[in-house]
Amino acid sequence: MASLSASNHVARVLSVANHVADVDASSRIANSWRRCLISHKLDPARQGPPQTLTEAEVRHVAEPMEKTIRLLTPELDDLARVLRDAGYCVNLADTNATMLFSRLPGEADARMFLDWKIYTGSNFAEAFEGTNGLGTALAEEKPILVHRDEHFREQWHMFSCAVAPLFDQAGRLAGAVNITSCRRDIERAAHQLALAVTMEATRRMEGAIFRDHFRNAWIATVPGDGGSGLIAYDEDRRIVGACRSARAMLSLTDGMIASGIDATRYIKFDHQAARSADEIVALRRADGSLLGQAHVAPPLRARSSARAPVKGRGTPVDRFDTLYRLAGRDPGLVKSVKRLRRIGDHNLPVLLHGETGVGKDVFARAIHAASSRARNNYVALNCAAMPESLIDAELFGYEAGAFTGARREGSKGLIVQADGGTLFLDEIGDMPIALQTRLLRVLENREVWPLGALRPVPVDIRLIIATHRDLGRMAEEGAFRADLYFRLRGIEVRLPALRERADRDDVIRQIAREEAPNCRLSEEAWSLLSAYLFPGNMRQLRHVLRLAGCTAEDGVITDADLDLPPFGGRAAEPDLAAAERATIVEALRKHGGRVTEAARALKLSRATLYRKIKAMKIETAQ
């Protein structure tokens, strides 16, 4: 049967090459198939794994991109979390289509990728592997979806790949972001939506690269018909850099930028070039006609000074500012940040508890940044995203030759990599019991025994753990080690669901400004957002607004732009206790945390409301 399938595929490829095709002969897939046959001399029936580099070769190839990989890792991790449940792996590749960064999905799907060698070090250049998402997107420098039997090689037909090329601060090809799924139950339309999410994530990565490179320049986000572009300019308004889309939009060349051409030849600013804060300003074309609203950010040095308190010259920035910004005006979160400030740099483990999507990783990074360990490594591991068979080696490391397939030089392991810094273990409730025992030993002895090692390695780490599970109940039921639970629970911080936050409206407005900076919300869209429960919390809100910012016409987000599944509506809350809690939280939010007024609005006695608040562990302003 397999050979018949391969034979049919070969016949189909050849028919396309000879322009006798059952697909559009002028399509990108057809053109790529012809390149593979005519230019690359490839055989569509060839079997075998892709070319894969050794560990040493990967390090050598990745060296020029190390800074870029570090810069983009948070965005890549976020993309992997969003797409993990759909069985996607996420990769960042260089311009030669060699994967230099990989995040695999859950264990069942991860096995498929490991078996087929779709991971760090694998090369998927079109000249070697034929038509595939990664190789073809890089060959054409355009985003592409290659769905199942659109692959040139028959053996890749179980995969669907969506890829967006990545461009650097000068508009040069820098690599590509690839997502691949082996799920046969996902239709092409769903993969197309995943491609749109990947393209938007890639644009944000390009923005991060641009802003990092031009950190000492002014940066304007210029609106255009095909999306926004970034230009960097100095104090004299001379252009020092422009991204790929801005170059096309303004017809800028390398020579023009190198000569320091005056930005006002293309755009005029309706502001006085503020020096202390980011601004939304009106931009006009050189002829005076309105171009649109633009976001203008000052140089990093100006942004840093703007965040400093104004009590006196030389006053340092409060290192807890980011945590306070994340807490907003929610009484419970503000109280938690005050507790974290009081414990300071005492090496107490921090347990973050909250639903999926509330931002536990973001909060953990902010705790690290507020500590004296901020200059050292912040190392994260999602215990639910890593196959059980790999967590042990990934976390504790191993010596050379410790097991079949081990790296020749061994591996430090994440705990040792975090020495002097912070180790963040997300979804700790999914850690296997056997590994819990080893982790407890590390915390008690402050040393790690890598697999195959003859002596332990001393470590100094601060541990932050996160979970959406009830670890206390798991410990009672024997599903989690009780001694480890009490060792981990140095200070517990509950991150409320978005629907429970007292400052929910503020949060929605702020995230709308971040994810769709050139758009405004219509009244209908605002009403829909403020009434929605957001079961996916912050993560869902961000992705809804990112997508809305891409689809909005004339800079106005309407209710039609909001992708809000009906199961999140108020009427669909399945848990009566959760619904009651949400109602009480909403009443307290509306009445500024004043229990007496909230009780009156809920038609409850004050004593009854206090009892419910205590039983449901609802934080109130003190």
C-alpha positions in Angstrom: 0.0 0.0 0.0 2.8 2.4 0.9 4.6 1.7 -2.4 1.4 2.3 -4.3 1.0 5.6 -2.5 4.6 6.6 -3.3 4.1 5.6 -7.0 1.0 7.7 -7.2 2.8 10.6 -5.7 5.7 10.3 -8.1 3.3 10.3 -11.0 1.6 13.4 -9.7 4.9 15.3 -9.3 5.9 14.4 -12.8 2.6 15.5 -14.2 3.1 18.9 -12.6 6.6 19.1 -14.0 5.1 18.4 -17.5 2.3 20.8 -16.9 -0.3 18.0 -16.9 -1.4 18.6 -13.4 -4.3 18.2 -11.0 -3.1 21.3 -9.2 -2.7 24.9 -10.4 0.4 24.6 -12.6 1.4 28.1 -11.7 1.0 27.7 -7.9 4.0 28.0 -5.6 3.9 24.3 -4.8 4.0 23.4 -8.5 6.9 25.8 -9.1 8.8 24.3 -6.1 8.2 20.8 -7.4 9.7 21.8 -10.7 12.8 23.3 -9.0 13.2 20.1 -7.1 13.1 18.0 -10.2 14.9 20.2 -12.7 17.4 22.3 -10.6 18.0 20.1 -7.6 17.7 16.7 -9.4 15.7 15.2 -6.4 13.7 12.0 -6.3 10.3 12.4 -4.7 10.2 8.7 -3.7 13.5 8.8 -1.8 13.3 7.6 1.8 15.5 8.4 4.8 16.0 11.0 7.5 17.1 14.6 6.9 20.7 15.6 7.2 21.4 16.2 10.9 24.4 18.0 12.4 26.3 16.7 15.4 26.2 18.6 18.7 29.6 20.2 18.0 28.5 21.2 14.5 25.2 22.7 15.8 27.2 24.9 18.3 29.5 26.1 15.5 26.6 26.9 13.2 24.5 28.5 16.0 27.3 30.8 17.3 26.6 33.7 14.9 22.9 33.6 16.0 23.4 33.1 19.7 22.3 36.6 20.6 19.3 36.5 18.3 18.2 33.1 19.8 18.4 34.5 23.3 16.5 37.6 22.3 13.7 35.6 20.6 13.4 32.7 23.0 10.5 34.3 25.1 8.5 34.8 22.0 9.3 31.4 20.6 8.3 29.8 24.0 5.1 31.7 24.0 4.3 30.5 20.4 5.1 26.9 21.5 2.7 27.2 24.5 -0.1 28.5 22.3 0.3 25.7 19.6 1.4 22.9 21.9 -2.1 21.4 22.3 -2.6 21.2 18.5 0.5 19.0 18.3 2.8 21.6 16.8 6.6 21.7 17.2 8.2 25.2 16.9 11.6 25.7 15.4 13.9 28.6 14.6 16.2 27.9 11.6 19.1 29.8 10.1 19.1 30.9 6.4 20.4 27.4 5.4 17.3 25.8 6.9 19.2 24.2 9.8 17.0 24.1 12.9 18.9 25.8 15.8 16.1 26.1 18.3 13.3 23.5 18.9 10.3 23.2 21.2 8.4 19.9 20.9 4.7 19.4 21.7 3.3 16.9 24.3 4.8 13.5 24.7 2.7 11.5 22.2 3.3 14.0 19.4 6.9 14.6 20.4 7.7 10.9 19.8 6.8 11.3 16.1 9.2 14.3 15.7 12.0 12.6 17.5 11.6 9.4 15.4 11.7 11.5 12.1 14.6 13.7 13.3 12.7 16.9 13.2 14.6 18.8 15.9 17.6 20.9 16.6 20.4 20.2 14.1 18.2 18.9 11.3 18.4 20.5 7.9 15.4 21.0 5.7 16.8 23.0 2.8 14.7 22.7 -0.3 17.8 21.5 -2.3 18.1 18.5 0.0 14.5 17.7 1.2 12.5 19.1 -1.7 9.3 21.1 -1.2 8.7 21.6 2.5 7.6 24.6 4.6 11.0 25.6 6.0 13.1 25.1 2.9 10.6 26.6 0.4 9.8 29.6 2.6 13.6 30.4 2.8 14.1 29.7 -1.0 11.3 32.2 -1.9 11.7 34.5 1.2 7.9 34.4 1.6 5.5 32.8 4.2 4.1 29.4 3.1 1.9 26.6 4.2 2.9 23.1 2.9 0.1 20.8 3.7 0.6 17.0 3.8 0.9 15.7 0.2 2.1 19.1 -1.0 5.5 18.0 0.2 7.9 16.9 -2.6 9.0 13.7 -0.7 6.3 11.2 -0.2 7.6 10.3 3.3 6.7 13.7 4.7 3.0 13.5 3.8 1.9 13.0 7.4 3.2 16.5 8.3 1.8 20.1 7.7 4.3 23.0 8.0 3.6 26.7 8.3 6.6 28.9 8.0 7.4 32.6 8.0 10.8 33.9 7.0 12.6 36.2 9.5 14.3 39.4 8.5 16.9 41.4 10.5 17.1 45.1 11.2 18.4 45.8 7.7 15.8 43.8 5.9 18.1 40.9 5.2 17.0 37.3 5.5 18.0 36.1 8.9 16.3 32.7 9.2 12.7 31.4 9.5 10.2 30.4 12.2 8.7 27.0 11.5 5.7 25.3 13.0 4.9 21.6 12.1 2.1 19.4 13.1 1.6 15.6 12.5 -2.1 15.7 13.4 -4.2 14.3 10.6 -7.4 15.6 12.2 -6.5 19.2 11.6 -7.8 20.7 8.3 -5.9 23.0 6.0 -8.0 26.0 7.2 -6.9 25.5 10.7 -3.3 25.3 9.6 -3.8 28.5 7.7 -4.9 30.2 10.9 -1.8 28.8 12.6 0.3 30.3 9.8 -1.3 33.7 10.5 -0.4 33.4 14.2 3.2 32.4 13.3 3.5 35.3 10.8 2.4 37.8 13.5 4.8 36.3 16.1 7.6 36.5 13.5 6.8 40.2 12.9 7.1 40.8 16.7 10.4 39.0 16.7 11.6 41.2 13.9 10.5 44.2 15.9 12.5 42.9 18.9 15.6 42.5 16.7 15.2 46.0 15.3 14.6 47.7 18.6 17.6 45.9 20.2 19.9 46.9 17.4 18.8 50.5 17.4 18.4 50.8 21.1 20.1 54.2 21.1 17.9 55.7 18.4 14.4 57.1 18.2 12.1 54.5 16.7 8.8 55.2 14.9 6.2 52.7 13.9 5.0 53.9 10.6 1.5 52.8 9.4 1.1 51.5 5.8 -1.3 49.6 3.6 0.5 46.3 4.0 1.1 46.7 7.7 3.4 48.9 9.8 7.1 49.5 9.4 9.9 50.6 11.7 12.3 53.4 11.1 15.1 54.5 13.5 16.4 58.1 13.5 18.8 60.2 15.5 18.3 63.4 17.4 18.6 65.4 14.2 15.9 63.3 12.6 18.3 61.6 10.2 17.3 58.0 9.4 19.8 55.5 10.7 17.8 52.3 10.0 14.6 50.9 8.5 13.1 47.5 8.6 12.2 45.6 5.4 8.5 46.8 5.2 9.5 50.5 5.9 12.2 50.3 3.2 9.5 49.2 0.7 7.0 51.7 2.0 9.4 54.7 1.7 11.6 53.4 -1.2 14.7 53.5 1.0 18.0 51.9 0.0 21.1 51.0 2.0 22.9 53.9 0.3 20.3 56.5 1.4 20.3 55.2 4.9 24.1 55.2 5.0 24.1 58.8 3.9 21.9 59.8 6.9 19.0 61.0 4.8 16.6 63.4 6.5 13.4 61.6 7.8 11.3 64.7 7.2 11.7 64.1 3.4 9.3 61.3 3.8 7.3 61.9 7.0 6.5 64.8 9.2 5.8 64.5 13.0 3.0 66.4 14.7 4.8 66.6 18.0 7.6 68.3 19.7 9.8 65.2 20.0 9.2 64.5 23.7 12.3 63.2 25.4 10.8 61.3 28.3 8.1 58.8 27.3 6.6 56.8 24.5 4.0 58.6 22.5 1.2 58.0 19.9 1.6 60.9 17.4 0.1 61.9 14.1 2.3 61.4 11.1 2.0 63.2 7.8 3.5 62.6 4.4 6.0 65.2 3.0 3.1 66.8 1.1 1.2 67.4 4.3 -1.5 64.7 3.9 -2.3 62.6 6.9 -0.4 59.2 6.9 -1.9 57.9 10.2 -1.2 57.4 13.9 2.3 56.2 14.8 4.0 55.0 18.0 7.2 56.9 18.7 9.7 55.5 21.3 12.7 57.4 22.5 16.2 55.9 22.8 16.8 53.3 25.6 18.7 55.8 27.7 15.8 58.2 27.6 13.3 55.4 28.4 15.5 54.3 31.4 15.7 57.8 32.8 11.9 58.2 32.3 11.3 55.2 34.6 13.4 56.5 37.4 11.6 58.2 40.3 11.8 62.0 40.3 12.8 62.3 44.0 16.3 63.4 43.1 19.0 63.1 40.6 20.7 59.7 40.6 17.8 57.9 42.4 17.9 54.3 41.2 15.0 52.6 39.4 12.8 50.6 41.8 13.6 47.0 40.8 10.1 46.0 41.8 8.5 48.3 39.3 7.7 45.5 36.8 6.1 43.4 39.5 3.9 46.4 40.6 2.9 47.0 37.0 1.9 43.4 36.6 -0.1 43.6 39.8 -1.9 46.8 38.6 -4.7 47.8 41.0 -5.7 44.2 42.0 -5.6 44.2 45.8 -4.5 40.6 46.1 -1.7 40.9 43.7 -0.5 44.2 45.2 -0.4 42.5 48.6 1.6 39.6 47.2 4.2 42.0 45.6 4.5 43.8 49.0 5.2 40.4 50.6 7.8 39.6 48.0 9.5 42.9 48.6 9.6 42.2 52.3 11.3 38.9 51.9 13.8 40.5 49.6 16.6 38.2 48.5 16.0 35.6 51.2 16.3 32.3 49.3 12.7 31.1 49.8 11.1 29.1 47.0 8.2 30.9 45.4 5.1 28.9 44.4 3.0 30.6 41.8 -0.6 29.2 41.6 -3.0 30.1 38.9 -5.0 28.9 35.9 -3.4 28.3 32.5 -2.6 31.5 30.7 -2.6 33.9 33.7 1.1 34.8 33.1 3.0 32.7 35.6 6.2 32.7 33.5 6.0 36.5 33.0 5.6 36.9 36.8 8.5 34.5 37.5 10.8 36.5 35.2 9.8 39.7 37.0 10.6 38.1 40.4 14.0 37.1 39.0 14.6 40.6 37.6 13.8 42.2 41.0 16.3 40.0 42.8 20.1 40.3 43.3 20.4 37.3 41.0 19.1 39.4 38.0 22.6 39.5 36.4 22.7 35.7 36.3 20.8 33.1 34.4 17.0 32.7 34.4 16.4 29.1 33.3 12.9 27.7 32.7 11.5 24.2 32.1 7.9 23.3 31.5 7.5 19.9 33.1 4.3 19.2 31.2 5.9 20.0 27.8 8.9 17.7 28.2 8.5 13.9 27.7 9.1 12.0 31.0 12.0 10.1 29.5 13.8 13.4 28.7 13.2 15.5 31.9 15.7 13.7 34.0 18.7 14.4 31.6 17.4 17.9 30.8 17.1 18.9 34.5 20.0 17.1 36.2 22.4 16.7 33.3 24.7 13.7 32.6 28.3 12.8 32.0 29.8 11.7 28.7 28.7 8.2 27.8 26.1 8.0 30.6 23.6 6.4 28.2 23.1 5.4 24.6 22.7 8.6 22.5 24.3 10.9 25.1 26.4 13.8 23.8 30.1 13.0 23.7 30.9 15.9 26.1 27.9 15.3 28.4 25.4 18.0 29.4 25.3 20.4 32.4 21.6 20.2 33.0 19.3 23.1 33.7 19.9 23.1 37.5 23.6 23.6 37.0 23.0 26.2 34.2 20.9 28.2 36.7 23.7 28.2 39.3 23.8 31.7 40.9 20.5 32.6 39.2 16.9 31.4 39.1 15.4 28.1 38.1 11.7 28.2 37.0 9.8 24.9 36.9 6.4 25.4 35.3 3.6 22.9 35.8 5.5 21.2 38.6 2.4 19.1 39.3 3.2 17.1 36.2 6.7 16.1 37.3 7.0 12.3 37.7 7.3 11.1 41.4 10.8 9.6 40.8 12.1 13.0 39.7 10.4 14.7 42.6 12.6 12.6 44.9 15.8 13.8 43.1 14.6 17.4 43.2 14.0 17.2 46.9 17.5 15.9 47.4 18.9 18.8 45.4 17.0 21.3 47.6 18.1 19.7 50.8 21.8 19.2 49.9 22.3 22.1 47.5 24.1 19.8 45.1 23.3 17.9 41.9 24.3 14.4 40.9 24.3 14.3 37.1 23.6 10.9 35.5 26.8 8.8 35.4 28.7 11.3 37.6 31.2 10.2 40.3 30.8 13.3 42.5 28.1 15.9 43.0 28.1 19.4 41.7 27.3 22.2 44.3 24.7 24.7 43.2 23.2 27.9 44.4 19.8 28.5 42.9 16.6 30.3 43.7 13.6 28.2 42.8 10.3 29.5 41.4 7.7 26.9 40.7 4.3 27.2 39.1 1.2 25.1 38.7 -2.5 25.2 38.0 -3.1 22.1 40.1 -3.9 21.9 43.8 -0.6 20.6 45.1 -1.9 20.3 48.7 -4.7 18.0 47.6 -2.3 16.0 45.4 0.0 15.6 48.3 -2.9 14.3 50.5 -3.8 11.8 47.8 -0.2 10.7 47.3 0.0 12.0 43.7 2.7 14.5 44.8 5.4 14.1 47.5 4.2 15.9 50.6 7.7 16.6 51.9 8.6 18.2 48.5 5.3 20.2 48.6 6.1 21.8 52.0 9.7 22.4 50.9 8.5 24.2 47.7 5.9 26.3 49.5 8.2 29.0 50.9 5.8 31.8 49.8 2.7 31.1 47.7 1.4 33.8 45.3 -2.0 33.3 43.8 -2.3 34.8 40.3 -6.0 35.5 39.8 -7.8 34.6 36.6 -8.5 37.6 34.3 -12.2 37.4 35.1 -11.4 37.7 38.8 -9.1 40.7 38.7 -10.3 43.9 40.3 -8.6 45.9 37.6 -9.8 43.8 34.7 -10.9 46.7 32.5 -7.5 48.4 33.0 -5.7 45.2 32.0 -7.8 44.8 28.8 -7.0 48.4 27.8 -3.3 48.1 28.5 -3.0 44.8 26.5 -5.0 46.4 23.7 -2.4 49.2 23.6 0.4 46.7 23.5 -1.0 44.2 21.0 -2.8 46.6 18.6 -1.0 49.9 19.1 -2.3 51.4 15.9 -5.9 50.5 16.5 -8.8 51.6 18.7 -11.7 49.5 20.1 -15.2 50.3 18.9 -17.9 50.5 21.6 -19.3 47.1 20.5 -15.9 45.5 20.7 -15.2 46.9 24.2 -18.6 45.7 25.4 -17.8 42.2 24.2 -14.3 42.1 25.7 -15.5 43.5 29.1 -18.3 40.9 29.3 -16.2 37.9 28.2 -14.9 35.5 30.9 -11.6 34.6 29.0 -11.1 31.0 30.1 -7.6 31.2 28.5 -6.8 34.3 30.6 -4.0 36.8 29.6 -2.7 34.5 26.9 -6.1 34.3 25.2 -6.6 38.0 25.5 -3.3 38.8 23.9 -3.8 36.5 21.0 -7.4 37.7 20.4 -6.2 41.3 20.3 -3.1 40.5 18.1 -5.4 38.8 15.6 -7.9 41.7 15.8 -5.1 44.2 15.2 -4.2 42.3 12.0 -7.8 42.1 10.7 -9.1 45.6 11.7 -10.0 47.9 8.9 -9.1 51.7 9.1 -7.6 51.1 12.5 -10.9 50.3 14.3 -11.4 46.9 16.0 -15.0 45.9 15.8 -16.8 42.9 17.4 -16.4 41.0 14.1 -12.6 41.2 14.6 -12.7 39.4 17.9 -12.3 35.7 17.8 -14.1 34.8 21.1 -15.4 31.1 21.3 -18.9 31.0 22.7 -17.9 28.6 25.5 -16.2 31.5 27.3 -19.4 33.6 27.6 -21.0 34.2 31.0 -24.0 32.0 30.2 -21.7 29.0 29.6 -19.9 28.9 33.1 -20.2 25.2 34.0 -19.2 25.4 37.6 -21.8 27.1 39.9 -19.2 27.6 42.7 -16.9 29.3 40.1 -19.8 31.4 38.9 -20.6 32.5 42.4 -17.0 33.4 43.1 -16.8 35.4 39.8 -20.0 37.3 40.8 -18.6 38.2 44.2 -15.2 39.3 42.7 -17.1 41.4 40.2 -19.2 43.1 42.9 -16.1 43.8 45.0 -14.3 45.2 41.9 -17.2 47.5 41.0 -17.4 48.8 44.6 -13.6 49.3 45.1 -13.3 46.4 47.5 -15.8 47.9 49.9 -17.5 44.8 51.4 -20.5 46.6 52.9 -21.5 48.1 49.5 -20.8 44.9 47.6 -23.0 43.0 50.1 -25.8 45.5 49.6 -25.5 45.1 45.8 -25.6 41.3 46.1 -28.5 41.4 48.6 -26.4 39.5 51.2 -25.7 40.2 54.8 -22.3 41.6 55.4 -21.5 38.6 57.7 -22.5 36.1 54.9 -20.4 37.9 52.4 -17.4 37.9 54.7 -17.8 34.2 55.3 -18.0 33.5 51.5 -14.9 35.7 50.9 -12.9 33.7 53.5 -14.1 30.3 52.2 -13.4 31.2 48.6 -10.0 32.8 49.5 -10.9 36.0 47.7 -8.4 38.8 48.3 -9.8 42.2 49.3 -8.2 45.6 49.8 -7.1 46.1 53.4 
